């Protein structure tokens, strides 16, 4: 594998971290696991003898390859960990720094703040990635999202470039099959989410039923740490009843329209504490999927800033 051309200065090495975090999150769907994977890659880099490091023309490519291999190992063990997880497992939701007027992140402390929020991190997209085999996910994310050549992906997966190309094609078919035939633009999605917020606040079941697709599905992730439906709730009418029941049990719940993983979503806050972050998929003006993350361990990035 050719590792291109780049310097080996400490600043150059540290500067690769943002890219590595973005790659790892799309591969793993977990901020904490992504940070651990990237940290392990750096640990392996600095464990190399100085002479070996000097021989590597592009440390960034080397670090990406190692990070990819680490993520592949994590994905390989994820199935067993998901089986032990209480209830449904959802990817970590990401906040948008710009909504708080914080501007771009320059520090290294908060990996969630270094994410590039685009279509490849929407909850709908990440959930599809979860359905792939580890090898498919790595091949697809590295090639289709980050444009790495199959020759370099082959070094990550330990397979031929042709085999990696086939894996990416298989993953691409999964994405096409999962996507709704007709979706709405950003403005239409934001409008639908706003109407859901208003109906939820007024506990208007009839209005919620009108806004939800009859075949809508709501999935909640509490991780066994807080109350949450252990199985997906199916059907617009059942979801509407569940949402109103949730509101009845949590007086004083404040709903905020906020970007979640780069798309319009809702944040439920009580006494200043973020309790739930909800993502939505909207087709033909109606909500078809709701992903509600309630696990407090996954909401830590949302607690670091004042969201007023």
Secondary structure, DSSP 8 states (H G I E B T S, - for coil): ---------HHHHHTTHHHHHHHHHHHHS-HHHHHHHHHHHHHHHHHS-HHHHHH-S-HHHHHHHHHHHHHHHHHHHHHHHHHHSSS---------GGGGT--S---SS-GGGG---SGGGSHHHHHHHHTS-HHHHHHHIIIIIT---HHHHHHHHTS-HHHHHHHHHHHHHHHHHHS-SS---HHHHHHHHHHHHHHHHTT-HHHHHHHEEEEEEEEEE-TTTS---SS-EESHHHHHHHHHHHHHHSTT-EEEEEEETTEEEEEEEETTEEEEEEEEEEETTEEEEEEEE--GGGGHHHHSS---
